[in-house]
């Protein structure tokens, strides 16, 4: 019978493997967050300026909303492109776990190889999140604009429904980048399909592992976000060991 490691075993293994390697791990996750954050800030700034100019010139709120929708699509496309960096982060932590050479240059791995496959995987993850969570964000904006309680209620219901769909789907494809390195001959769609099959019966395990980081998340928030510099590499390394245990459980 297959025996999978407990959450604390995976987390202990991650801490041991990161010993003496935290500097580079912090750097690569920080660079990824910095690049993504800067790109999103730039797009949001341009969007806000364009919407204000459009409203000032036309006086039409619907025109401003239309511009906002266009920039939402631009932001979505940018998120998918930047999501390619997740393949590089996955490679970085896999290399550490498997004793292979690693470096911050791994971050750009997805832009130097079969980008179409990686874009397919990144796109599936990001579009899934957008489809499930955007309705609640839209309804929340309606509430903030009108202050009518009905919009807040609708936003809460939309968020609950969206999370009920998003959580199991995202867990089902969460290991796709890892599997991409194990099965390089597969296309992006084939890798996603394989991940869905591999994660059958394992999503609850992964979800419980994610929830186990919640106390550390709260501590990081209390530290004004500084703690996330150390928490993110720790989480990434733990997910790497989850994958390795998933593919090679003890007998």
C-alpha positions, 0 to 999 in steps of 0.5 A, a space after each residue: 500500500 502506498 504511504 505518503 509523507 505527513 505535512 510536517 515531514 514534507 515541511 521538515 524536509 523543505 527546511 533541511 534542504 533550504 539550509 544554507 540556500 535561503 539567500 538565492 531562494 529568497 532572491 528568485 521569488 522576490 524577483 518574480 514578485 517584483 517583476 509581476 508587481 511592477 508590470 501590474 502597477 504600470 498597467 493599472 496606472 495607465 488604465 486609471 489615467 486613460 479612464 479619467 481622460 475618457 470620462 473628462 472628455 466624454 462625460 460618459 461613464 459607460 465609455 470609461 467602463 469599456 476602457 476598464 474592460 479592455 485593460 482588464 483583458 490586457 492585465 489578464 494577458 500580461 499575467 499569463 505571460 508573466 506566469 511563465 516565470 512560475 516554470 522557472 521557479 519550479 525548476 529552481 526548487 526541483 534542482 535544489 531538491 534533486 541535487 542539480 545545479 541551480 541559479 536565479 537564471 532559472 527564472 527565465 527558463 520558460 522564455 528560453 524553451 518551449 514557451 507555447 507549452 508553458 503558456 498553455 499551462 500558465 494560461 489555464 491556471 490564470 484564466 481559471 482564477 479570473 473566471 471564478 473570481 472576477 464576478 465577485 470583484 465586479 460586484 464588489 466594485 458595484 457596491 463601492 460605487 453605489 453603497 447598496 447592500 444588495 451588491 455586497 450580498 451578490 458579491 459574497 454569494 459570487 465569491 462563495 460560488 467562485 471559490 467552490 469551483 476554483 479551489 478543486 480545479 486549481 488543486 487539480 492542475 497545481 502540479 502541472 509545471 512539475 509534471 512538465 519536467 518529468 514528461 517533456 514529450 507531452 504538450 501543454 494540454 496533455 500535461 494538464 490532463 495528466 496532472 488532473 489524473 495524477 491529483 485524483 484523490 490527492 487534492 485534499 492532501 494538497 489543500 490541507 498542506 496549504 492550510 497548514 501555512 495559514 498561521 505563518 501567513 498571519 504572522 507575515 501580515 503582522 510583519 507588514 509583509 516582510 516575512 513573506 520573503 522567507 515564507 514563499 521559498 519555504 512554501 515552494 520547497 514544501 510543494 516540491 517535496 509534495 510532488 516528489 512524494 506524490 510520484 514516489 511514495 513509500 511502499 
